[in-house]
Amino acid sequence: MKPISHVKVAPGMSVKELVQQMSSSGVMGAGRIARGADILHKMFADKDCTIFFGQAGAMVPGGMKEIIHDILLTGRIGVFVTTGATLTHDTVEALGYRHYQGSANVSDSELHKQGLDRMYDSYMPNTVYEGLEDFFVKHWDALAAAKSIRELLHIMGSLLPKEPASILRICYDLKIPVFCPALTDSGLGLMIWGRLAGGKRLDIPAFDDLKEINAIAWDSKKNGVFYVGGGVPKNFCQQAMQFSKQASYGVQITTDRPEWGGSSGAELREGISWGKMNSDAEFVDVYCDATIALPIIWAAVKTPG
């Protein structure tokens, strides 16, 4: 057994140095954060590894947009899978809107009267949907040429401005395929439905994206998975591993629990039984609010040395 070294905080120490102290402790949540940073560093350094980045949860309303952008801008992400909500929140900021600091201890009826939508203590003005609708009206002809959801998101990225930066624009410029299996379950989905309800046409086979992500996983030399949150993005990546090369690396940040049997809380080692995670893989489950764990882990990974 290796003895626990207690965490020492020194004036002026970097986040990387703090995570190294957590590694010396090596146990509980601190140990898992340090392990997550170590595995993620190895995953990004392994040039043979195709990284599947699955992200769910209110990361843009939670102030994590720039970190997600930064991870994508490394050019090391081979596949990005996310929710329609993330793309909605990120896109409206690209169109000039913002999210605002609020309070959870508030009258939601009063917020509704003020035209504010609440995500715990983060607020978004309901007027963002006017901007979204204008975007889809203006660009519908170009978007309607898409033959898959992935292609639709690729075209959207080409139409969004370079500044302010956005997930879809970054992925368009870097040729990162973006998959959003539950796009209909979002503000973007509502905007598309509004065009269709108005008589416009869109012919998109839903299963083509499944074929594409499976092909990427199959053709890769090695796979790694990085999950911020769970849900559909996590499972979409996981099932791609099941029919190809099992993941050799895995980092999962979640606040869910495994006992209820859902995908969001399922331990990465559970994937071994499905053939999704290699039994010799390096992986860790970090049980923590992602708005806490993600900045710490990414700062440690990004800092040289």
Secondary structure, DSSP 8 states (H G I E B T S, - for coil): ----------TT--HHHHHHHHHHH-SHHHHHHHHHHHHHHHHHH-TTEEEEEEE-SSTTTTT-HHHHHHHHHTS-EEEEEE-HHHHHHHHHHHTT---EE--SSS-HHHHHHHTEEEETTEEEETTHHHHHHHHHHHHHHHHTT-SSHHHHHHHHHHHS-SSS--HHHHHHHHT--EE-TTTTSSHHHHHHHHHHHTT------TTHHHHHHHHHHHH-SEEEEEEES-HHHHHHHHHHHHTS--EEEEEEEES--GGG--TTT--TTHHHHHTSEEEEEEEEEEES-HHHHHHHHHHHHHS--
